[in-house]
Amino acid sequence: MLRPKIPTNPLPTGIVTGTARSDVPAVPHQTPAPAPMAPARPTVQLTPGAVVAVIGGGTAVVLVVGAVLVSMLLAVALTAVSLAISALVIRSLVASQNHR
C-alpha cells in the first residue's frame, strides 16, 4: 500500500525565539552601493539614412507580398476558368451522345 510522504522535520508554525549568544560579535548589516544610473536616452537612435533604409525595406516587403498574393489570385482564377471550360466541354459531349 502506498503511503504519503510526511516531512519528518516540519517547519515551525508559531513564533520561534532564539537565544542570544554573547560570544559572537554582532556584525552590522551593510547595504550595497546603488548601481550607477545610465543617462536617459532613447533606446533606438536612427539616422536619416537608416530611416530611409527602413522605409525602403518596408516598401519592398509590401510589394513582394502584394505580388505573391496577386499571382495566387490569378492562379486560382485560371484554375477556375479551366475547370469551368472542361465542365462545359464534358457536358456538351455527354448531351450530344444522348441525342444520337
TIMAR-378417 format. One record per residue: x negated, y, z negated of N, C-alpha, C in turn; residue in one letter. Coordinates in steps of 0.02 Angstrom, whole numbers, plus 50000, padded with zeros to 5 digits. Each point is the difference from the previous one (the first is absolute). Layout:
XYZXYZXYZA...
***
This chain:
499584994150000500425005950000499565006250000M500195005050038499605006150005500165004649942L499495002949973500105004749945499745006850021R500365005349982499755006750019499385001749960P499565003850032499395002049965500165005949955K499874999249937500115005349951499315002549979I499915006650002499345002549981499844998249928P499394997849990499804997949932499815006049957T499835005550031499825006049962500415005850026N500635000649980500415005450028499775006849975P500175005150038499835006949981500405002149939L499725004149958500385002249941500595004450022P500554999349964500595003950017500095006049956T499695000249944500075005649954499415004750004G499965004749954499445004749997499424996549966I499445000150033499404996649973499545005449973V499814999349939499535004749970499364996449987T499465002950020499354997049990499655003149940G499494996749978499615002749944499435004150029T499885005649970499455004450023499354997349974A499494999850042499344997649980499565006049988R499685000149944499585005749984499284999150024S499824993950021499314998850022499895001750074D500545001250038499945001650071500115007650008V499505003650028500105007250007500545001550053P500385005249988500525002050047499685003650059A500214998050061499745003150061500555004550027V499855006550009500525004450026500164998350073P500635000650017500224998550069499805005750046H499654998350053499775005050047500404999450065Q500285005650022500364999950063499525001450057T500074996550056499545001250056500135006950030P499485002750030500055006650031500464999550061A500415005150012500454999750058499605000150065P500254996550049499674999750066500065006850034A499495002150036500055006450034500544999950054P500385005350004500545000550048499735002150068M500254996750052499815002050068500385006350019A499705004250041500365006150020500634998450039P500525003949988500644998850034499945002050073A500104995250045499995001350072500434994950035R500205001450060500424995150036499624993550012P500374994550001499694993550008499724999150071T500395002250050499794999250070499885006950029V499415001050026499835006450032499934998750074Q500445003050040499984999150072499745006350034L499534999050045499765005650040500485000950059T499975005650034500445000950058499904994650053P499394997850009499874994750049500324993449978G499994998649935500314993949975500765000350008A500295005949990500725000850008500194998750073V499615002750046500144998950072499934992650017V499504996749971499904992850013500584995949973A500245001749941500564996349970500635001150042V500125006150023500595001350042499944996350067I499415000150029499894996350063500094992649992G499744997249945500094992849987500724998249989G500375004149963500714998849990500395000250065G499835004950042500335000550065499874993850043T499384997749999499824994050038500384993949975A500064999349935500374994349972500735000350020V500305005949997500705000850019500104998250074V499535002350043500064998550071499934992550014L499534996749967499904992950011500614996049976V500255001649940500584996549974500615001250045V500085006150024500555001650046499954996150064G499394999550028499914996250062500164992749990A499804997249944500144992949986500754999049994V500345004449964500734999249992500375000850067L499785004850041500335000850065499884993950044V499394997349999499864994150041500414994049976S500094999349934500424994549975500735001050022M500235006249999500695001450022500084998350074L499515001950041500034998350071499974992550011L499604996449961499974992750007500674996849983A500325002449948500664997349981500515001650055V499985006250026500485001950052499904995850063A499374999050021499874995950059500224992849990L499894997349940500224993249986500764999550003T500355004949972500735000050002500265000450072A499695004350041500225000850069499884993550038V499424996949991499864993850036500464994349978S500174999749936500484994949977500695001450029L500205006350004500655001650028500044998150074A499465001550037500004998250072500014992450008I499614996549958500004992750004500694997249984S500345002849951500674997749982500495001250057A499945005750034500455001550056499884995250059L499364998550014499844995450054500264993049985V499894997749939500244993349981500764999850002I500325005349977500745000250001500264999850072R499675003750044500225000050069499894993250033S499444996649984499884993450028500524994949976L500155000449935500504995349973500695001450030V500175006350010500655001850028500044997950073A499465000650037500014998250071500044992350008S499724996249955500054992850003500704997649984Q500355003649957500684998149984500485001450057N499865004850043500445001750056499914995250058H499454996550005499874995550057500344993549992R
***
